[in-house]
Amino acid sequence: MKKLARITIKDEYLEECLGYIKDHTNYCKTEQGNLVSEAYQSEEDPHIVYLISEYATPEDEKRHVESPADAAFIKKMEGKEAAPVKMFAWTQLA
């Protein structure tokens, strides 16, 4: 199952957070079982970033979510969001 996170970043933290997001996304690509790890910045509103991830198994995803690297990323981003992070999950139909 693929997951999508929508993060809206406060203006004063935008460049700082974009760096964190790029670093974390690149790190996630090296994790065991990672199939997809991508980050996209909205062209309409550059303060909105979408993170897309997919892991091979639920165990791989759990390992990612419980990892020190994911906890560190969340801590760096804490308080810099202009809106609550919104999470979506979907399954491919065709």
Protein Blocks (a to p, Z undefined) as FASTA:
>chain_A
ZZdddddddfklmmmmmmmmmmmmmmmmmpghiabdcddddfklmmbccdddddfbfklm
mmmmmpmklmmmmmmmgopacbdcdddddddfZZ
